[in-house]
Amino acid sequence: MTDQLSRAFQALADPTRRDLVARLAADGDASVGDLAAPYDVTVQAVSKHLKVLEEAGLVSRSRDAQRRPVHLEAEVLDLMTKWIERYRQQAEERFGRLDAVLAAMDEDETESDEGAAS
């Protein structure tokens, strides 16, 4: 069984699905027809993309009379953000240590050059 984080990253591997998520984040809930309008594909094709996003937990659909608006589930994006942030911080710490080593090497080289000039 695949975990939710893996399903979310897999779902967002497709640029159309990333765009759908971005539009829902910017504009709020929308119908499938509204989401399909800018694309040169059928409503059914967009529905398939939404199904993948729904299975990954990134969107949900509710019933509002005859409408079935698509809603972005921000909690899954928060989960992804926390995962990315943890590794970003680790990378920054490693780069910080590397910068310190390079600065120390530069100081040693500068001191050696000054000592040789005396």
Backbone as a chain_set.jsonl record, in Angstrom:
{"seq": "MTDQLSRAFQALADPTRRDLVARLAADGDASVGDLAAPYDVTVQAVSKHLKVLEEAGLVSRSRDAQRRPVHLEAEVLDLMTKWIERYRQQAEERFGRLDAVLAAMDEDETESDEGAAS", "coords": {"N": [[0.837, -1.187, 0.0], [0.515, 2.232, -0.778], [1.694, 5.167, 0.772], [0.079, 8.245, 1.896], [1.57, 10.563, 1.354], [3.268, 9.743, -0.744], [1.337, 9.141, -2.699], [0.29, 11.699, -3.094], [2.504, 13.139, -4.132], [2.899, 11.647, -6.472], [0.489, 12.154, -7.793], [0.762, 14.862, -8.3], [2.741, 14.88, -10.156], [1.979, 15.262, -12.714], [1.611, 17.906, -15.024], [-0.886, 19.082, -15.697], [-2.53, 18.35, -13.566], [-1.158, 19.635, -11.499], [-1.662, 22.253, -12.276], [-4.458, 22.342, -12.012], [-4.686, 22.093, -9.216], [-3.348, 24.45, -8.465], [-5.095, 26.359, -9.519], [-7.422, 25.844, -8.028], [-6.434, 26.524, -5.528], [-5.999, 29.25, -5.843], [-8.475, 30.296, -6.736], [-10.513, 29.069, -5.324], [-13.263, 26.765, -4.591], [-14.612, 24.948, -7.373], [-16.558, 23.975, -10.235], [-16.426, 20.935, -12.193], [-16.743, 21.49, -14.891], [-16.059, 24.226, -14.969], [-13.384, 24.017, -14.251], [-12.433, 22.553, -16.392], [-12.683, 24.249, -18.552], [-10.434, 25.995, -19.505], [-8.783, 24.195, -20.827], [-7.801, 22.246, -23.672], [-9.179, 19.81, -23.794], [-11.456, 17.105, -23.085], [-14.269, 17.288, -20.798], [-14.473, 14.909, -19.481], [-11.829, 14.002, -19.499], [-10.618, 15.84, -17.79], [-12.042, 15.194, -15.527], [-10.981, 12.658, -15.011], [-8.372, 13.372, -14.277], [-9.017, 14.786, -11.956], [-10.024, 12.708, -10.446], [-7.715, 11.242, -9.872], [-6.399, 13.144, -8.278], [-8.251, 13.25, -6.223], [-8.145, 10.641, -5.181], [-5.617, 10.774, -4.125], [-6.069, 12.39, -2.046], [-5.94, 15.102, -2.32], [-7.964, 16.689, -3.336], [-11.504, 17.105, -2.853], [-14.916, 16.216, -3.451], [-18.073, 17.65, -3.138], [-21.641, 17.654, -2.652], [-23.792, 20.006, -3.873], [-26.777, 20.84, -4.207], [-27.513, 20.564, -7.524], [-24.932, 20.839, -8.302], [-21.524, 19.701, -8.118], [-19.156, 20.688, -6.523], [-15.576, 21.009, -6.667], [-13.178, 20.734, -4.197], [-10.251, 21.981, -2.718], [-8.052, 20.191, -0.675], [-6.311, 21.351, 1.731], [-4.831, 20.307, 3.828], [-3.339, 18.1, 3.022], [-1.5, 19.302, 1.343], [-0.167, 20.752, 3.278], [1.036, 18.66, 4.683], [2.819, 17.759, 2.703], [4.38, 20.056, 2.42], [5.576, 20.262, 4.959], [7.16, 17.961, 4.925], [8.927, 18.527, 2.799], [10.08, 20.868, 3.81], [11.506, 19.942, 6.044], [13.656, 18.543, 4.857], [14.747, 20.6, 3.355], [15.709, 22.294, 5.352], [17.682, 20.636, 6.465], [19.438, 20.48, 4.279], [20.185, 23.173, 4.072], [21.57, 23.45, 6.498], [23.742, 21.742, 6.018], [24.946, 23.102, 3.857], [25.581, 25.439, 5.2], [27.535, 24.519, 6.983], [29.467, 23.738, 5.118], [30.031, 26.242, 3.957], [31.265, 27.426, 6.183], [33.569, 25.845, 6.439], [34.821, 26.382, 3.97], [35.24, 29.134, 4.278], [37.032, 29.126, 6.417], [39.174, 27.816, 5.212], [39.808, 29.714, 3.294], [40.612, 31.816, 4.942], [42.905, 30.642, 6.092], [44.478, 30.395, 3.8], [44.782, 33.07, 3.087], [46.203, 34.006, 5.316], [48.536, 32.483, 5.003], [49.501, 33.512, 2.605], [50.03, 36.149, 3.411], [52.005, 35.704, 5.336], [54.052, 34.687, 3.75], [54.68, 36.869, 2.268], [55.967, 38.518, 4.029]], "CA": [[0.0, 0.0, 0.0], [1.282, 3.463, -0.895], [1.291, 6.151, 1.773], [-0.581, 9.438, 1.363], [2.578, 11.473, 0.823], [3.678, 9.222, -2.057], [0.213, 9.323, -3.633], [0.171, 13.13, -3.405], [3.588, 13.504, -5.05], [2.623, 10.999, -7.757], [-0.613, 12.87, -8.434], [1.245, 16.175, -8.74], [3.776, 14.72, -11.183], [1.398, 15.674, -13.985], [1.451, 19.369, -15.048], [-2.304, 19.467, -15.705], [-3.035, 18.223, -12.198], [-0.574, 20.739, -10.724], [-2.387, 23.461, -12.647], [-5.776, 22.266, -11.382], [-4.494, 22.398, -7.798], [-3.022, 25.875, -8.368], [-6.318, 27.133, -9.773], [-8.293, 25.696, -6.864], [-5.836, 27.288, -4.431], [-6.148, 30.682, -6.117], [-9.853, 30.726, -6.986], [-11.478, 28.384, -4.472], [-14.031, 25.658, -5.143], [-15.07, 25.133, -8.749], [-17.164, 22.795, -10.849], [-15.564, 20.252, -13.167], [-16.855, 22.252, -16.138], [-15.246, 25.443, -14.832], [-11.977, 23.616, -14.253], [-12.085, 22.029, -17.723], [-12.824, 25.295, -19.581], [-9.219, 26.501, -20.169], [-8.003, 23.131, -21.468], [-8.27, 21.739, -24.953], [-9.496, 18.4, -23.571], [-12.855, 16.918, -22.702], [-14.599, 17.335, -19.373], [-14.172, 13.571, -18.964], [-10.382, 13.924, -19.261], [-10.354, 16.598, -16.56], [-12.612, 14.371, -14.448], [-10.0, 11.609, -14.699], [-7.309, 14.033, -13.5], [-9.568, 15.081, -10.631], [-10.14, 11.433, -9.734], [-6.369, 10.947, -9.349], [-6.186, 14.077, -7.175], [-9.154, 12.856, -5.145], [-7.586, 9.42, -4.583], [-4.429, 11.181, -3.376], [-6.507, 13.204, -0.916], [-5.668, 16.525, -2.572], [-9.239, 17.373, -3.56], [-12.716, 16.358, -2.53], [-16.109, 16.717, -4.149], [-19.275, 17.623, -2.32], [-22.855, 17.833, -3.436], [-24.474, 21.265, -3.582], [-27.923, 20.744, -5.12], [-27.109, 19.863, -8.751], [-23.477, 21.021, -8.486], [-20.574, 18.899, -7.338], [-17.925, 21.475, -6.548], [-14.306, 20.389, -6.308], [-12.595, 21.498, -3.092], [-8.85, 21.669, -2.427], [-7.795, 19.757, 0.7], [-5.024, 21.972, 2.04], [-4.08, 19.539, 4.824], [-2.362, 17.24, 2.33], [-0.428, 20.201, 0.915], [0.605, 21.04, 4.49], [1.857, 17.47, 4.926], [3.896, 17.786, 1.715], [5.233, 21.195, 2.74], [6.372, 19.909, 6.145], [8.154, 16.983, 4.512], [9.919, 19.261, 2.008], [10.767, 21.82, 4.689], [12.47, 19.216, 6.876], [14.851, 18.262, 4.065], [15.33, 21.883, 2.986], [16.481, 22.75, 6.51], [18.883, 19.807, 6.547], [20.34, 20.905, 3.209], [20.733, 24.484, 4.449], [22.56, 23.233, 7.55], [24.954, 21.194, 5.376], [25.576, 24.188, 3.109], [26.16, 26.347, 6.194], [28.799, 23.92, 7.445], [30.399, 23.823, 3.991], [30.457, 27.646, 3.882], [32.205, 27.677, 7.282], [34.832, 25.176, 6.093], [35.435, 27.143, 2.88], [35.704, 30.409, 4.831], [38.235, 28.835, 7.204], [40.243, 27.529, 4.258], [40.153, 30.989, 2.682], [41.39, 32.545, 5.947], [44.216, 29.992, 6.183], [45.212, 30.733, 2.581], [45.117, 34.495, 3.184], [47.278, 34.119, 6.32], [49.746, 31.912, 4.401], [49.995, 34.476, 1.617], [50.597, 37.288, 4.142], [53.234, 35.234, 5.97], [55.051, 34.512, 2.705], [55.036, 38.202, 1.773], [56.783, 39.219, 5.035]], "C": [[0.882, 1.251, 0.0], [0.779, 4.461, 0.136], [0.754, 7.425, 1.112], [0.414, 10.41, 0.746], [3.029, 11.03, -0.569], [2.582, 9.412, -3.087], [0.09, 10.789, -4.045], [1.263, 13.559, -4.381], [3.374, 12.875, -6.43], [1.529, 11.745, -8.509], [-0.136, 14.199, -9.003], [2.377, 16.088, -9.755], [3.281, 15.196, -12.544], [1.151, 17.188, -13.994], [-0.006, 19.834, -15.072], [-2.872, 19.399, -14.3], [-2.448, 19.306, -11.302], [-1.314, 22.041, -11.005], [-3.78, 23.477, -12.024], [-5.683, 22.627, -9.898], [-4.201, 23.895, -7.608], [-4.266, 26.736, -8.566], [-7.286, 27.034, -8.617], [-7.755, 26.483, -5.678], [-6.078, 28.779, -4.613], [-7.609, 31.126, -6.135], [-10.892, 30.09, -6.073], [-12.217, 27.283, -5.217], [-14.54, 25.981, -6.543], [-15.72, 23.852, -9.236], [-16.165, 22.171, -11.827], [-15.582, 21.012, -14.487], [-16.023, 23.521, -16.102], [-13.758, 25.105, -14.897], [-11.529, 23.159, -15.635], [-12.015, 23.123, -18.779], [-11.509, 25.734, -20.237], [-8.436, 25.458, -20.965], [-8.638, 22.711, -22.783], [-8.468, 20.226, -24.849], [-10.956, 18.308, -23.134], [-13.026, 17.062, -21.191], [-14.273, 15.991, -18.731], [-12.681, 13.423, -18.664], [-10.017, 14.67, -17.986], [-10.906, 15.837, -15.36], [-11.658, 13.258, -14.037], [-8.842, 12.186, -13.891], [-7.79, 14.31, -12.076], [-9.715, 13.82, -9.797], [-8.793, 11.04, -9.124], [-6.079, 11.851, -8.154], [-7.038, 13.715, -5.968], [-8.619, 11.613, -4.427], [-6.342, 9.724, -3.753], [-4.795, 12.045, -2.165], [-6.312, 14.692, -1.111], [-6.934, 17.334, -2.831], [-10.372, 16.478, -3.082], [-13.86, 16.982, -3.31], [-17.288, 16.59, -3.205], [-20.482, 17.803, -3.219], [-23.542, 19.097, -2.941], [-25.615, 21.378, -4.587], [-27.492, 19.94, -6.345], [-25.605, 19.946, -8.992], [-22.703, 20.022, -7.645], [-19.248, 19.632, -7.338], [-16.705, 20.679, -6.079], [-13.64, 21.32, -5.295], [-11.155, 21.039, -2.855], [-8.706, 21.308, -0.96], [-6.388, 20.201, 1.094], [-4.191, 21.17, 3.037], [-3.016, 18.664, 4.175], [-1.206, 18.088, 1.818], [0.443, 20.579, 2.108], [1.537, 19.88, 4.828], [3.062, 17.457, 3.986], [4.896, 18.9, 2.04], [6.128, 20.884, 3.934], [7.478, 18.926, 5.779], [9.293, 17.674, 3.742], [10.74, 20.179, 2.906], [11.82, 21.136, 5.553], [13.766, 18.972, 6.102], [15.52, 19.536, 3.562], [16.199, 22.408, 4.124], [17.769, 21.944, 6.659], [19.899, 20.214, 5.485], [20.969, 22.251, 3.543], [21.797, 24.346, 5.529], [23.859, 22.691, 6.963], [25.689, 22.276, 4.588], [26.214, 25.2, 4.054], [27.488, 25.824, 6.714], [29.857, 23.985, 6.344], [30.923, 25.244, 3.841], [31.487, 27.956, 4.965], [33.567, 27.054, 6.984], [35.548, 25.959, 5.001], [35.967, 28.49, 3.374], [36.972, 30.207, 5.648], [39.415, 28.538, 6.29], [40.737, 28.822, 3.611], [40.995, 31.828, 3.647], [42.794, 31.972, 6.059], [45.078, 30.362, 4.98], [45.66, 32.19, 2.616], [46.266, 34.699, 4.167], [48.585, 33.562, 5.763], [50.359, 32.864, 3.405], [50.639, 35.68, 2.308], [51.91, 36.926, 4.808], [54.356, 35.098, 4.961], [55.544, 35.871, 2.191], [55.936, 38.942, 2.753], [58.226, 38.911, 4.976]], "O": [[1.886, 1.304, 0.71], [-0.427, 4.584, 0.349], [0.954, 7.648, -0.082], [0.123, 11.017, -0.285], [3.157, 11.858, -1.471], [2.855, 9.801, -4.223], [-0.181, 11.089, -5.208], [0.985, 14.264, -5.35], [3.644, 13.514, -7.447], [1.627, 11.947, -9.72], [-0.582, 14.614, -10.072], [2.916, 17.114, -10.17], [4.084, 15.498, -13.428], [0.54, 17.707, -13.06], [-0.321, 20.886, -14.516], [-3.614, 20.289, -13.884], [-3.145, 19.841, -10.44], [-1.564, 22.834, -10.097], [-4.233, 24.522, -11.557], [-6.512, 23.381, -9.387], [-4.742, 24.527, -6.701], [-4.462, 27.726, -7.86], [-7.913, 28.028, -8.252], [-8.529, 27.049, -4.905], [-6.332, 29.492, -3.642], [-7.948, 32.191, -5.619], [-12.041, 30.53, -6.052], [-11.846, 26.914, -6.331], [-14.857, 27.128, -6.857], [-15.46, 22.772, -8.705], [-15.189, 22.804, -12.229], [-14.543, 21.16, -15.13], [-15.358, 23.861, -17.081], [-12.975, 25.82, -15.522], [-10.373, 23.356, -16.01], [-11.354, 22.946, -19.802], [-11.476, 25.839, -21.463], [-7.517, 25.811, -21.703], [-9.851, 22.81, -22.972], [-7.997, 19.463, -25.692], [-11.599, 19.319, -22.853], [-12.07, 16.97, -20.421], [-13.849, 15.935, -17.577], [-12.31, 12.786, -17.679], [-9.204, 14.195, -17.193], [-10.296, 15.84, -14.29], [-11.537, 12.947, -12.852], [-8.381, 11.566, -12.932], [-7.057, 14.094, -11.111], [-9.551, 13.856, -8.577], [-8.738, 10.56, -7.992], [-5.572, 11.387, -7.132], [-6.6, 13.856, -4.826], [-8.642, 11.548, -3.198], [-6.046, 9.016, -2.791], [-3.932, 12.388, -1.357], [-6.497, 15.47, -0.174], [-6.965, 18.537, -2.572], [-10.215, 15.266, -2.93], [-13.778, 18.122, -3.765], [-17.479, 15.561, -2.558], [-20.346, 18.073, -4.412], [-23.835, 19.241, -1.754], [-25.45, 21.934, -5.673], [-27.143, 18.766, -6.223], [-25.066, 19.196, -9.805], [-23.169, 19.562, -6.602], [-18.322, 19.256, -8.058], [-16.799, 19.804, -5.218], [-13.549, 22.53, -5.506], [-10.883, 19.84, -2.801], [-9.186, 22.037, -0.092], [-5.405, 19.511, 0.823], [-2.971, 21.332, 3.089], [-1.92, 18.506, 4.714], [-0.056, 17.651, 1.851], [1.659, 20.712, 1.969], [2.687, 20.091, 5.213], [4.185, 17.181, 4.408], [6.108, 18.704, 1.946], [7.315, 21.21, 3.918], [8.603, 19.043, 6.264], [10.47, 17.429, 4.006], [11.962, 20.254, 2.77], [12.901, 21.683, 5.77], [14.855, 19.174, 6.639], [16.734, 19.555, 3.361], [17.299, 22.908, 3.888], [18.826, 22.505, 6.946], [21.096, 20.283, 5.767], [22.163, 22.447, 3.319], [22.814, 25.04, 5.491], [24.946, 23.116, 7.352], [26.916, 22.358, 4.642], [27.268, 25.757, 3.748], [28.448, 26.58, 6.869], [31.024, 24.26, 6.624], [32.118, 25.445, 3.623], [32.465, 28.661, 4.712], [34.602, 27.667, 7.247], [36.756, 26.178, 5.092], [37.027, 28.936, 2.936], [37.888, 31.026, 5.581], [40.536, 28.963, 6.567], [41.938, 29.003, 3.406], [41.964, 32.47, 3.24], [43.769, 32.721, 6.115], [46.274, 30.614, 5.125], [46.781, 32.509, 2.223], [47.191, 35.466, 3.899], [49.647, 34.123, 6.031], [51.579, 33.018, 3.349], [51.669, 36.179, 1.854], [52.832, 37.74, 4.847], [55.51, 35.37, 5.291], [56.681, 35.999, 1.738], [56.607, 39.898, 2.364], [59.003, 39.441, 5.771]]}, "num_chains": 1, "name": "protein.A"}
